[in-house]
Amino acid sequence: MLGRVFRGLSHPVKGAGFHTTRVVSSHGISQHRPSAHNNLDTPFEWDAESLEMIETTLKKYPSNYKRSAVIPLLYIAQEQKGAKNWLPLTAMNKIAETLDMAPIRVYEVASFYTMFNREPVGTYHIQLCGTTTCMTNGAYELKSVIEDHLDIKEGGTSADGMFTLQEVECLGACVNAPMVQINNREFYEHLTPEIMIGMLDTWKKGGIVKEGNQNGLHTCEGPMGKTSLHEEHKPVCRDLDALKAELEKPAEEEAKA
């Protein structure tokens, strides 16, 4: 019964005045469906660099809780050289083996988070934020522009294999909406349809687009510049070396006495 209710939520409701989109848990469907490029025979093995990163990562966890490192290892597998930014079934099975955990537990994590791609993606994986602030500031205009310019639909990959478009939930750049994230790394903010087309064309030509605000504004300032925070505000950082010296000073003085 609940499954029927949840499935119903993924379809548009007649007369409803809100946007609905298809339900996607990470890139691809929730279930694994063997294919020619993704099955139990798909080659995957840790390389030397990944093994070194895994060794460093596991030192951060108690030996009896090493399965807590599943998210870091999913990142390592996905970003391993030659992995092309996606996780085949065999990569997730290798993680399960490395962490001594049931493979289904790895699948559950990988299928929940949108930053893990369980199907191949383009060289530029465009993750378009479609949550409230971005939506009200033009996210769906950007979506239409990207789809038209690249001749793809959301969830698809361009014919040249360069671009994949995926709508995701809030990426935390609300003050600079609308925005996209590329390959789980770079944020491009304060976008307009014209700016988005320019970025796509630059990438097509092999160029580099500097990440951050694309409209010339500084950090999170509005078009009027600073309106209230006229003074420089820096985070308060503790001087741990000075604190250590202060705490050790009484013991040193006692030892000298």
N, C-alpha and C positions, 0 to 999 in steps of 0.2 A: 504493500500500500504506500509506504513512504517513498519507495523508488518511483512509483507512478506519479506521486506528487512532485518530487524533485525533477523528474524528467519534464513534467508539464511546465515548470518554471523557466525552462530554456527556450520556450516558444513565445512569440509575440502574443499579447492579449489584445483582442479586438477592443478598440475604444480607449485603451490605456494611453495616458499621455506621457509615457516614459520610454526610454530606449532600452531594448533588450538585445543581447548578443548571444551567440552560441557559447555553451559551457566548454571551456578548455582547461584541463589540468596539465600544466607544462605543455611543451610543443608536441601535440599529437593526442590521440584518444587515450582514455585511461587504461584500456586493456592492451595487452601486447598481442599483436597479430603477426606471426612469422611471415617474412617476405624474403625476396632474393637477396636483399642487402642487409637484413637484420634478423638473424636466427642464431641457433646454437653453434653454428659453424663460422660465424662472422669473426675474423681474426681480431684479437685484442690481447695485448700483454703489456705489463708495466715496463717502461723503459728505465734506464739508469737514473735519469733526472727525477722521474716520478718516485722511484723507490727511495731516493734520498729525501724528497719532500715528505713522503709518507713516514719515514723514520723520525724526522723532525716533528711532524704533526702528532704522532702517537705519544711522544714524550710529554705532551701537554695533558694527557689523560691517565688516570690510574689504570694499571694493566687489566683489571677486571671490569673496566668500563670503556674499553677501547672502541666499542661499537658506537659510542657517542661521537666518534670522528667521522661518521658516515657522510655528513654534508661536506666537510673539507675534502674527503676522498672523491666524492662525486665531482667536485670542482677540478681536482687534480686529473681525474680520468678524462673529463670533458675538454680540458685545456691542454692535454698532453700533445706533444708535437705529432702531427699526422692524424689526430682525432677529428679535426675539422669541426670542432665545436658541437659535437653531439655524442650521446651515450648509447651505444648498441647494447643489446641484451647481455652479450658476453662481458662487457665492461662492468655492468652492474653485478653480474655473477662473480667477477674477479674481486670486486669490492667486498662482497659477502664473504668470500673465501679469506681475504686478507684480514677482515675484522671478526672472523668466526661468528657470523650471524646468519640467520636464515635469509635466503635471497629475497623472499617476499617482503621482508622488512626494508630492504634497499629499494625495491620497486615502489613501496608505499611512499617513501620519502621523495624519490625522483619524480613520481607522478603528481605529487602535491604541489611542488614549487615550480613556478613558471620559468625560473632561470636554468632549469635542467631540460635539455632537449633530447627527447627519446626518438626523434626522427631527424634525418639530415636537414640542415638549414643552409642558407646562402652565406657567402663570404661576409655580408653585412646583415646581421640579424636585427631587424628594426623592431624594437619593442615600444609600441606606441601606448602611452598612458591614456586610458579612457575614463578615469574616475572623475568625480564631480568637478573639481576645479579645472582640470584640463578640458573636460567635456564642455563646460560653459565658456571656455576661452578659445574654442576652435579646434579641439582634437579631431572631430569628425570631418571638418573641412580638410585637415591634414591627411586623414585617412583616405578620403576621396581622391585627393591629389596624388598620393602615393600609388593608389590602386590604378588610377588612370595613366599616370606617367610610366609605370612599370608593367602595365597590362597584367595585373594579378589581382586576386582577391585576398582578404584577410585570412591568414593561415596558409597562404600559398607562397611559392618560390618562383622568381622570374625565370624566363626561358634560358637565360645565360648563366643561371646558377649563382648570380651575384647577390640577390636580395631576397630575404624572407620577411614578410610582414606579419606581426602578431600583436593583437591588442592585449594589454596586461592591466592589472590593477595598480593602485597608487605607487609611484616610485619616489615619493617624498620630495618632489621639487615644485610643490603647489604654488609657491610665491612667484615662480618663473614660468608658469604654465602658458601655453601648452609645450610639451616636451617629448623627446624620444630618448631611449637608451639603446646603444649599439653594442651588441655582443657582451651584454652583462657588465660593461665597463664604462664607456664614455656617455656622459649626459650632454644633450644638445637642447638648449632651453630658449624661451621667448621666441618660438617659431611662428612663421607665417607661411602660407602656401607658396609664396614666391621664394622665400628662403629655403624651404624644404626641397623645392625643385632644383635650386642651385646646388644644394648639398648632394642630392642624388646624381646630378650630372658630374660634379667634381669626383665623386667616388667611381663613377663609370669610367672616367678618364684616368683612374689610378692616382688621383690627387688625395690630399689630406685636408680634412676640415678640422680646424681647431675646436676642441670641445668647449662647452660652457655656453654662456649667453651669446646669441647670434644677432642681437640688435644693438650692440655697442654699449649697453648699460653695464655698470659695475656691480658685480655680485648680485645682491637681491634688492638693490635700490630701484624705486619706481622711476618713471619718466621725469619726475620733478626733482630727482636727486634726493639727498637727505632731507627729511622733513622734521624729524624729532631727535634722532641720535647724531647730534652735531659734534660730539666728542668721540675720540677714539676709544673703543671698548675692546680690551684684550682679555682673553681667558686667564683666570688666576691659576698659575702653575706652582706647585710646591717644589721647593729646592730640596730634594731628598738627600743630597750630599750634605747640605748645611744642617738639615735636621738630624742626620746620623751623627755628625760631628758634635752637635749640641747634646745629644743623648749620651754619647760616649765620654764627654768631657768630665762629668763627676767621677766616673770610674777611673779615668786616667789620673785625675788630681788625687784621688784616694790612694792609688797605687804609688804615686810619687811621695806621698806623706808617709 
